[in-house]
Amino acid sequence: MEIVVDGPIPVDRDDIEDGLTEVFEGTGEVVGAGTGEHFSHLDLEVDPSLDRTDVLNRVFSLLAALGAGDSVRVRPGDGETWYRPGEWSGA
């Protein structure tokens, strides 16, 4: 799963990384991260047996708790579609 911060957020990228580590403890981990001039990027690997919707719900719940808003987009590892928190319906 790829997570890209491409707008202003009220927290540091490291806060998102730490939150993902907690949320997916034992079932996933951040395996790559970086920051460019206009964006930040995180790669998250999760246990493939986990339910896709549950994984995305966890990610979007964390982003909401951190106040990231639609400055973040998420691309599940199973496709090319990107979702912003405001676009995710939980289904």
Buried (B, 14 or more C-beta within 10 A) or exposed (E): BBBBBBBEBEBEBEBBBBBBEEBBEEEBBBEEBEEEEEBBBBBBBBEEEEEBEEBBBBBBBBBEEBEBBEBBBBBBEEEEEEBBBEEBEEE
